[in-house]
Amino acid sequence: MASQIQPDHLQVAPDHGARHVAIIMDGNGRWAKKRFLPRIAGHRAGVEAVRRVSRAARELGLECLTLYAFSSENWKRPASEVADLMGLLRHFIQADLDEFHANGVRLRIIGNYRALDASLVQLIDAAVARTAGNSGPVIAIALNYGGQDELVRVAQTLAQRAVAGDIAVDDIGIEAIDACLDTAELPPLDLLIRTSGEQRLSNFMLWQAAYAELYFTDILWPDFDSAALAAALDAFRLRDRRFGGL
């Protein structure tokens, strides 16, 4: 199991250089299976990891932490598991919003979250509105999110604007697409972490990851902690990012 280190004891260079880190939080089910526990126990442990890593991200000076909480493909899971995940999300918002707000954190949601239950959408909107005026780091939660779906929505938006005559087709470029993404106004993605040993993007932030550094770890998400995040940032600091140049 990964070690537990309090944020004020993190051993990481202050000049790690990352502004925006995203995490594919993978391995809750395998964590539970290894302990002969139901999957919901893994998801509950995963929520605790979210709390640890969110606090550590703030202490480590990140401007934005984006967490892949529920993908557009996760609807394929058993209805009981989906209901458990939504219940955990609801509890997390209700239990942790005061701490986020007290620490100046801004909550942001990416993905088509308005397709969720109406009462949950109302809770999310209220949480986002409450923290909107804060000046601290952003915690972005990806809900009902898929990178391909995001790009389809961007294409539809730009096509509608072109048909309406608001923009010319020749004006549709990288900046126009960036401005229509769910991540508009967030810093460019620097580092994408995936836990549990899998080495794929799983339809997450496909556009944003074009020049992000990728970091894969065998640590299962419920065991991921502040030390693991610090190790990822140390590895990022040593990468040579050329963005296509020499």
Helices and strands as residue ranges (DSSP letters): G 7-9, E 20-24, H 28-34, H 39-59, E 64-71, G 74-76, H 79-102, E 106-110, G 113-115, H 118-131, E 138-145, H 147-164, G 169-171, H 174-180, E 191-194, G 208-211, E 213-216, G 221-223, H 226-237
